[in-house]
């Protein structure tokens, strides 16, 4: 596996690619997209960061970066030797960049964070945590609350009549409702989120920025960085929990998603996974496809 990027460039580029893939594609599509750029992996799609960091070579990462129009480093086989003077200059430039952030220069690449994409990723991770730890979350709702969620689902299906919308009512909850579920069932989610006070801080950051986005107010650089940090920590906690809880089963294949001939998609987060009689079920693994008619 060819790796010619510096550690800093590699981590920066991986973070950018993860943001773009999560923004533009569904989890079930991740591995197909990556395969087009030569990235082969046995990991599930939700481990996107680890796939790119550990299974992708730098040529594939650079190709992904150029595709998503990210700032992508070039390979320099004859790179100049690093001296004390060049390292001192690099440190000075980095200090100037950090000063620019402090002064509010928004063009600095450290502030090039998509606040909306980070918000979506944070809410998606929180819902995934609830699905894992509190599968019977609807038992806490009264009939009026359930009816409200069902009305949201019906409205979504009406407005987006060209696609199959999610049938999971958890996808139609607001973030404050997710917080209520997490607080009420903290003992269940504690193995994932670990620290209650820290989790409250993360959710507070997400609430503050979400309110600004919802009212079309500008989100400034420091706020975007705080949101990215909170969202990233929640995603990492979820990924770490899954990695430790899979046990020996992580070495065996699992059915992540299925799409029938009517373009109905069900993934592992769906309450049920059903296919109509005679539907075409495809499963892809490392470039292969098995079809059952």
N, C-alpha and C positions, 0 to 999 in steps of 0.2 A: 504494500500500500504506500503510494507516494505521498509524503507530507513535506511540503517546502515552506508553508506559512509559519510565521512566528506564532507563539502561543496566544499573544494578545490579538493578532489579526484573526486567528482562527475562531477564538471565542466570540469576538465581535461579529464576524460574518455569520456564524452559526445562529447567534441570537437574532440577527436580521432575517435570516432565511426562515427560522421558526415562526417569527411574527407574520411573515408574508404567507407561508403555507397555511397557518392556522386561520388567517383572515380570508383566504381565497378558496379553501377546500375543506371538505368534511374529513373526519378522522378516517373513515373507511377508504378515502381516496389517497391518503398520504403515501402509502407504499407504492402505488401505481405511478404517482408523480415522480417519486424519487427514483424508481426503476428506470424511467426515461433518461435520467442523468447518470446512470451507471451505479446507483447505490443499491446494493443488495443486502438484506438483513433478515434475521429471524425474529427480531423484536416486534412487538405489537405497535400499532400506529401511535398510541398515546405516549410512547416513549420517544417522541420525535427528537428531542434535544440529544438524548443518548445515542440515537441512530446516527445523527449527523456528526457528533463528536467522536464516536468510536468506530463506526462502520463505513463512513464515507472518507475517500481520499481527498486530497486538496484540489485535484483537477476537477472532481465532481462538484465540490463545494464552490469552486470558482465559477463553474458553469451555472450552478443554481443562482449564485450572486448576480452574475450578468443577466440571467433571465429575469430576475425580479428587480433589475436596475439598482442594485445596491452598490455601495462603494466596495470594490473588490480589489485586493492586492494582486500584483503581478509577480510572476516567478522571476527571480534574479539569480541565475546560476553563478554569476561572477559578482556577487554582492561585495561591496567594500568592507574591508576589515574594520571591526568595531574597535575604536581606540578610546582612551579616557576622554579625549577632547570631544569626539562625536557623541559619546554617552552623556557628557555634561551638556552638550547642546540639546540633545533629545530631552533631557530632564527640564531644561529651561523652556523649551517649546511646550512641554506638557504643563508646566506651571502657568505659562501664558494662557493656555487653553482653559485651565481651571479658573483663572482669574476672569476670563471672558464669560464663563458661565455665571460667576458671581455677579458680574455687571449686567447680566441679562441679555447677552448676545445670543439670540436664539438660533443663529445659523450654525453654531457649534454642533458637531455631529453627536456629542453626548446628549443633546436635547432632541435629537431626531427620533422621537418615540411617538408612535401612533396611539394616542390616548384611548380612542374608541376601541381599537383592536385589543389593547391591554385590558380594558374594562370587560369586553366580551369574554376574553380568556379567563379572567378572574371569576366571573359569574358561572361560566361553564364548569370550571374546576369545583366551585362550591356545590353545584348541583350534582356533580359526579360523586363528591364526598357524601352527600345526603343519600344518594342511591345506594352507596356501599354500606353506610353505617346505620341509616334510618330508613330501611325499605318500606316500612309501614307509616311513613310520615303523614299520609292522608287521614289516618285515624284521629289526628288532632283537630281536623277541620269539621265545622258544622255544615249542614246542608247548604246554607247560603254561600259559604266560602267555596264549596265545591262547585255550586252552580255558577259562581262568578268566573272560576277558572275554565269551566266548560264553555261559557259564553265567549271568553277570549279565544279559545281553540276554534270555535265555530266562526268567529269573525276573521281569524287568521286564514282559515280554509276558504272563506268566501273571497277575501281580498287576493289570495294567491292561488287561484283556481287552476293554474297550470302545473302545479306540483303537489306532491304528497307531503303535507305538513306533519310535524311531529304530533303524535297522539299522546305523548307523555305530559300530563298536566303540570308536572314539576317545571317544564320548560316555559310555562306561562306565569310563574310566580315572580314577584318583585324581589329585589335584593333584600329589602327589609324583612320580607317573609322568610327568606333563607336564613337570615340572622336569627329570627325568632325560633326556627326549627333547631338551629345549631345550639342556641342557648338552652333550650328546653331539654335537648338530648345530648348535653355536653359529655356525659359519661360514655356515650356511644361513639362520638366523633373524636374524643380525646386521643385515642391511639393514632389518629391521622394528624390532627392539628396541634396536639401536644400541650401548648401553653395558652391558657385562656386569656390572660392579660395581653399577650402579644397578638393573639387572634383578634381581640377587640380593637387593638390599634390598627391592624391591617384593614379590618372592615370599616373603621372610621375614615381611613384614607380613601377607600373605594367609594364610600357614601359621598364624601365631600366633592370628589372629582366627578362622580356620576351626576350629581345635582347640577354642576356647571355645564356638563355636556348636554344634559337634558333640556337646559334652558338656553342653549346656543351661546353661552358665554365663553370667552377665551380661556384656555387652559395653559398656564405658563410652564416654563421649562422645569422648574423645581417640582411642580405638581405632577408633571408627566413622569419624571424620574421616580418620585415617591410611589405613584401608581404602578409603574413597571416593577419596582422592587416588591411591593405587596403582592401583586399578581404572580410574579415569578416565584416568590416564597411559597404561596399556596399551591401552585402547580408542582413545585419540587417536593413539598410534603406529601402530596397525593401520589406522585410517582414513586417516592421512596417507600411509602406504605405498601403500594402494590408490589414493588420489587421484593419486599421482605415477606409479604403475605402469600405470594404465589406458591412458595415451597417447591417441591419436586415437580409440580404440574407445569412450572414455567418452561420445562424442556419439551413439552408436548404441544401439538397444534390445537388451536381453539378457533371456533367460528366467530369472527369479529363482526361480520355483517352479511346480509343477503339481499339481493334485489331480484324481484321476479319480472316476468315479461310485461307487466303493467307498470313498470318503473317504480314499484313500491319498495322502499328501502327500510330494512330493519337492521339495527346494529345491536351491540351487546348491551346498550343502555335501555333498549326498548323493553316494555313490560312483557311482551310476547314476541316470538319469532315464528311467523307463519308464512307459508307459501301455498298458493292455490294449486289444486291438482293439475298436473300437466305443465306447471310453470318451469322455466329454465333457471336452475340454481347453479351459480358459478362460484368457484373457490379458487383464489389465487395464492400461491406460495412460491416465492423465489422464482418467479417467471413462468410457472406452470399454471394451467387452468384445467379444472375438472368440471365437467358439465353433466348434469343429471336431468333427463327429460321425463 
